[in-house]
Amino acid sequence: MLPVDAPQPVAASVIEVGDARERFAQWREGKAGKVLSVSVIGDSYTAGQDFYLNKLVQRVAGEVGFAGPGYVGFNHGAALGGSHFKYTRSSDKYFGGGWKVSDLGQASPDSRTVTGKPGAWLQIDASPTPAIDTTVTQAKLLYLGNGEPHEIRYRWTPSQDWRPLQLEGSGVQEVALPDAPSAADWSFKMEVVQGAPTLFGLWMSNDQQGVRVSKLAASGAASADFYHKDPQWQTQWKAVVAKIPADVYLIMLGGNDQGFGVKPVQYLQNVQGLVSMLREIQPAASINLIMRQDTTRSSAYPMSAYAQVLEPWAREQHLGFANLQCAFGPDVKRYAAAMIGPDKIHPLPATGGKVIADYFYGWIMGGNPECGAALR
């Protein structure tokens, strides 16, 4: 791995991939296959899909097509969670029977794993709309083997017979789940039968053309939760994230770094480490860094302090860069009153969330935000 304190020159193949806007334009011109896979890495702004992500994915997919839900982590669910793919750990309708949820900072796509005992179960319900066909034609379970045999069972509808599935091996593993449902309004249920398997989540797709957005985000996560110096941690993280196809990465971290008082130089080193890992596993992917806007929360550093170290490095490395401060404007107190919730952290979905979704949409679809949203 490249040392994060001394970034190396970028290979020509990396420079040529362009930012998210350029990659999206190439794809719409028919130069990059029928599916554009996007992975979004972030904290609660992204993990809580109602803040902006759900609106953004629906809007883009409504125009260019929907290629399936992508990664549905058992930590925070799908990018279209809450509307089209309903799953949450906070409701006994979808998650129960004795799971152990790990702490943040695991070598997992969404920074946590879940480990079950016999009888532990979870459920994901699909609800199609005219613009979003929730049919899936391919599904695989991502899990962490410990060398011991484990057995689960699953079904796609309540009327379907249970299908047994053996989970074996060591380290990061994947196993296909055959017999995907023919109907769009499926209800997937999985239950631990024997052993104590540790699971990441599901990756699902369909046969349609369009975008496929995987949510790799965790509420409460800071940049250090997505990058550890430990080589074994990195090996596991890269192994599992490499199993989630991605043409574009959108990374929005920093809000919790601000809340924890992380020094900007340490934040930058963590992001550099994360980007280096992504380049190893997806060297042709477009990597884009997004800086969150400031709020009225008391903190040691304004978000601009993180932007001051992140933007020059992103420019040097030919990464995409966007700053949400451009969308909200410079007067924090003025926009916070109407767009940020009473916790002084999270956007109100109908106002601040809409601003974020509109900004991302304009950037990805070829807009030209004024304050350096895209770097070449």
C-alpha positions in Angstrom: 0.0 0.0 0.0 1.2 3.5 -0.8 2.2 5.6 2.3 -0.6 8.0 3.0 1.9 10.8 4.1 3.6 10.7 0.7 1.0 10.2 -2.1 2.6 8.8 -5.3 2.0 10.0 -8.8 -1.2 8.8 -10.3 -1.1 6.3 -13.2 -2.4 7.5 -16.5 -5.2 4.9 -16.4 -6.4 6.5 -13.1 -6.3 10.0 -14.5 -8.3 9.1 -17.5 -11.3 7.8 -15.6 -12.4 11.3 -14.8 -14.8 12.5 -12.1 -18.3 11.3 -11.5 -19.8 13.8 -14.0 -17.4 12.7 -16.8 -17.9 9.0 -16.1 -21.6 9.4 -16.1 -21.5 11.2 -19.4 -19.3 8.5 -20.9 -21.8 5.9 -19.8 -24.8 7.7 -21.2 -22.9 7.9 -24.5 -22.8 4.1 -24.5 -19.0 3.8 -23.9 -19.2 1.8 -20.6 -21.7 -1.0 -20.8 -25.3 -1.0 -19.9 -25.0 -0.7 -16.1 -23.3 2.1 -14.1 -22.5 0.9 -10.6 -22.1 3.5 -7.9 -20.9 2.9 -4.4 -21.6 5.7 -1.8 -19.4 5.7 1.3 -20.4 7.9 4.2 -21.9 8.5 7.6 -25.4 9.1 8.8 -26.1 11.6 6.1 -25.9 8.7 3.6 -26.8 5.8 5.9 -30.1 7.5 6.7 -31.3 7.3 3.1 -34.2 9.7 3.7 -31.8 12.6 4.1 -30.9 12.7 0.4 -29.8 9.4 -1.1 -33.3 7.9 -1.7 -34.4 11.0 -3.5 -31.3 11.2 -5.6 -31.3 7.5 -6.7 -35.0 7.6 -7.5 -34.5 10.7 -9.6 -31.5 9.4 -11.6 -33.0 5.9 -12.0 -36.2 7.4 -13.2 -34.3 9.0 -16.1 -31.7 6.3 -17.0 -33.1 3.1 -15.6 -32.7 1.0 -12.5 -30.4 -2.0 -12.6 -31.2 -3.4 -9.1 -30.5 -2.5 -5.5 -26.8 -3.3 -5.4 -25.4 -3.9 -1.9 -28.0 -4.1 0.9 -25.9 -4.2 4.1 -27.4 -5.7 7.2 -26.2 -2.6 9.1 -28.2 0.1 7.3 -29.9 -1.5 4.3 -30.3 -0.3 0.8 -29.9 3.1 -1.0 -33.6 2.9 -1.7 -34.4 1.7 1.8 -37.6 2.8 3.4 -39.4 3.0 0.1 -38.5 0.2 -2.3 -36.4 -2.2 -0.2 -37.5 -2.1 3.4 -35.1 -3.3 6.1 -34.0 -1.9 9.4 -32.2 -3.3 12.5 -34.4 -1.0 14.7 -37.7 -2.8 13.9 -38.6 -6.3 15.1 -40.5 -6.7 11.8 -37.2 -7.0 10.0 -34.6 -8.0 12.5 -34.8 -10.3 15.5 -34.1 -13.6 17.2 -30.7 -12.9 18.7 -28.1 -11.1 16.5 -24.9 -9.5 17.8 -24.2 -6.3 16.1 -20.5 -5.3 16.0 -19.0 -2.0 16.9 -18.2 0.5 14.2 -14.8 0.2 12.4 -15.1 -3.4 11.2 -13.5 -4.3 7.9 -16.9 -4.4 6.3 -18.6 -2.4 3.5 -20.7 -0.5 5.9 -18.4 -0.7 8.9 -20.3 -3.3 10.9 -21.1 -7.0 10.8 -23.9 -9.0 12.4 -23.4 -12.4 14.0 -26.4 -14.7 14.6 -27.2 -17.7 16.7 -29.8 -20.3 15.8 -33.2 -18.7 15.5 -31.8 -15.2 14.5 -33.6 -13.9 11.4 -33.9 -10.9 9.2 -36.2 -9.8 6.4 -36.1 -7.5 3.4 -39.4 -6.4 1.7 -39.5 -5.2 -1.9 -42.2 -2.7 -3.0 -42.1 -1.7 -6.7 -43.3 1.6 -8.2 -43.9 2.5 -11.8 -40.5 4.0 -12.0 -38.5 1.4 -10.0 -38.9 -2.3 -10.8 -37.7 -4.1 -7.7 -37.4 -7.5 -9.5 -34.0 -9.2 -8.9 -32.5 -11.9 -11.1 -29.2 -12.4 -9.2 -28.3 -12.4 -5.5 -25.3 -13.3 -3.4 -24.7 -13.3 0.3 -21.4 -11.9 1.6 -20.1 -13.3 4.8 -17.0 -13.8 6.9 -16.0 -17.4 7.3 -14.2 -18.6 10.5 -13.4 -22.1 9.3 -16.4 -23.6 11.0 -19.6 -24.9 9.2 -22.7 -22.8 9.6 -26.2 -23.4 8.2 -28.8 -20.8 7.3 -32.1 -21.1 5.4 -33.9 -18.6 3.3 -36.9 -18.0 1.1 -38.0 -15.2 -1.2 -41.7 -15.3 -0.4 -43.8 -16.6 2.6 -45.3 -19.3 0.3 -41.9 -20.6 -0.9 -40.3 -23.6 0.8 -37.2 -22.9 2.9 -34.0 -23.4 1.0 -31.0 -24.6 3.2 -27.6 -23.1 2.6 -24.2 -24.1 4.0 -21.7 -21.3 4.9 -18.1 -22.6 4.9 -14.6 -21.4 4.5 -12.4 -18.8 6.1 -12.2 -15.1 5.5 -14.4 -13.1 3.1 -16.8 -15.4 1.2 -19.7 -15.1 -1.1 -22.4 -17.6 -2.0 -25.1 -17.3 -4.6 -28.8 -17.5 -3.6 -30.6 -19.3 -6.4 -34.3 -19.2 -7.3 -34.7 -15.4 -7.3 -38.4 -14.5 -7.3 -40.2 -13.9 -10.5 -42.4 -11.2 -8.9 -41.2 -7.7 -8.0 -43.0 -7.6 -4.6 -40.9 -10.2 -2.9 -40.2 -10.6 0.8 -36.8 -12.2 1.5 -36.4 -13.9 4.8 -33.2 -15.5 6.2 -32.8 -17.5 9.4 -29.8 -19.1 11.2 -30.2 -22.8 11.6 -26.9 -23.9 13.0 -23.6 -22.3 14.1 -22.9 -18.6 14.5 -22.3 -17.0 11.1 -20.9 -13.5 10.7 -22.6 -11.7 7.8 -22.0 -8.5 5.8 -25.1 -8.2 3.6 -26.6 -9.1 0.2 -25.7 -7.9 -3.3 -28.6 -8.0 -5.7 -29.1 -7.0 -9.4 -31.5 -7.4 -12.3 -31.1 -7.7 -16.0 -32.1 -4.1 -16.8 -30.0 -1.2 -18.0 -29.4 1.7 -15.6 -27.8 2.7 -12.4 -27.1 0.4 -9.5 -26.3 2.2 -6.3 -24.7 0.4 -3.3 -24.9 2.1 0.1 -21.6 1.6 2.0 -22.3 3.9 4.9 -22.7 3.7 8.7 -24.4 6.1 11.1 -21.8 7.6 13.5 -18.9 6.6 11.3 -15.8 8.8 10.9 -13.0 8.6 8.4 -11.0 6.3 10.8 -13.9 3.7 10.6 -13.2 3.2 6.9 -9.4 3.1 7.1 -7.1 1.2 9.5 -3.4 0.9 9.2 -3.5 -2.8 10.2 -2.6 -4.9 7.2 -5.1 -7.7 8.1 -7.9 -5.2 8.4 -7.1 -3.8 5.0 -6.9 -7.2 3.4 -10.3 -8.1 4.7 -11.9 -4.8 3.8 -10.5 -4.8 0.3 -11.6 -8.4 -0.2 -15.2 -7.8 0.6 -15.6 -4.4 -1.0 -14.0 -5.8 -4.2 -17.1 -8.1 -4.4 -19.3 -5.0 -4.9 -18.9 -3.8 -8.5 -18.2 0.0 -8.7 -17.6 2.3 -11.6 -17.9 5.4 -9.4 -17.2 6.0 -5.7 -18.8 8.9 -3.9 -17.2 9.5 -0.5 -18.7 11.9 2.0 -17.0 11.6 5.4 -15.9 14.3 7.8 -19.0 15.3 9.8 -18.3 12.9 12.6 -14.6 13.7 12.4 -15.6 17.3 13.1 -17.8 16.1 16.0 -15.0 14.1 17.5 -12.4 16.9 17.1 -10.2 15.0 14.7 -7.4 17.1 13.4 -7.6 17.9 9.7 -4.2 16.4 9.0 -5.4 13.1 10.5 -8.7 13.2 8.5 -6.7 13.7 5.3 -4.4 10.7 6.1 -7.5 8.5 6.7 -9.1 9.6 3.4 -5.8 9.1 1.6 -5.6 5.6 3.0 -9.2 4.8 1.9 -8.6 6.1 -1.6 -5.4 4.0 -1.8 -7.3 0.9 -0.9 -10.0 1.7 -3.5 -7.4 2.2 -6.2 -6.0 -1.2 -5.4 -9.3 -3.1 -5.9 -10.9 -0.9 -8.6 -8.1 0.9 -10.4 -10.5 2.0 -13.2 -13.1 3.5 -11.0 -13.9 7.2 -10.7 -13.2 8.3 -7.1 -15.0 11.4 -5.8 -14.6 13.2 -2.5 -17.5 15.3 -1.1 -17.2 17.8 1.7 -20.2 18.3 3.9 -21.5 21.8 4.7 -21.1 23.4 8.1 -23.8 23.3 10.8 -24.3 25.3 14.0 -23.0 22.3 16.1 -20.2 23.3 18.4 -16.9 21.9 17.2 -13.2 22.4 17.3 -12.9 22.7 13.5 -15.2 24.1 10.9 -15.8 21.9 7.8 -13.8 24.4 5.9 -10.7 23.3 7.8 -11.1 19.8 6.4 -11.8 21.2 2.9 -8.6 23.2 3.0 -6.5 20.0 3.3 -8.7 17.8 1.2 -9.3 19.9 -1.9 -5.6 20.5 -2.8 -4.9 16.8 -2.5 -7.9 15.9 -4.5 -6.8 18.3 -7.2 -3.3 16.9 -7.2 -4.6 13.3 -7.4 -7.1 14.2 -10.2 -10.0 13.1 -8.1 -13.5 14.5 -8.3 -14.3 17.0 -5.5 -17.5 18.7 -4.5 -18.2 21.0 -1.6 -21.8 21.1 -0.3 -21.1 24.5 1.2 -21.6 25.8 -2.3 -25.2 24.5 -2.3 -26.0 25.9 1.2 -24.3 29.2 1.0 -21.9 31.0 3.4 -24.5 32.1 6.1 -24.6 29.0 8.3 -27.1 30.5 10.8 -29.5 31.5 8.1 -29.7 28.2 6.3 -29.5 26.1 9.5 -32.8 27.5 10.8 -34.7 26.2 7.8 -32.6 23.3 6.6 -30.9 21.6 9.6 -32.8 19.6 12.3 -33.0 20.4 16.0 -29.9 18.2 16.7 -27.9 20.8 14.7 -26.4 18.1 12.7 -28.7 16.4 10.2 -30.6 18.0 7.3 -34.3 18.2 7.4 -35.3 15.9 4.5 -37.8 18.2 2.9 -35.4 21.2 2.8 -31.7 20.5 3.5 -32.0 17.0 2.2 -33.6 18.3 -1.0 -30.7 20.8 -1.4 -28.2 18.0 -1.2 -30.1 15.7 -3.6 -30.5 18.5 -6.1 -26.8 19.4 -5.8 -25.6 15.8 -6.4 -28.1 15.4 -9.2 -26.9 18.6 -11.0 -23.2 17.6 -10.5 -23.6 14.0 -11.7 -25.9 14.8 -14.6 -23.4 17.4 -15.9 -24.3 20.6 -14.1 -21.7 23.3 -13.4 -21.8 24.3 -9.7 -19.9 27.5 -9.2 -17.4 26.9 -6.5 -15.1 24.2 -7.8 -17.4 21.2 -7.5 -15.5 19.2 -10.1 -11.8 19.1 -10.4 -9.9 17.9 -13.5 
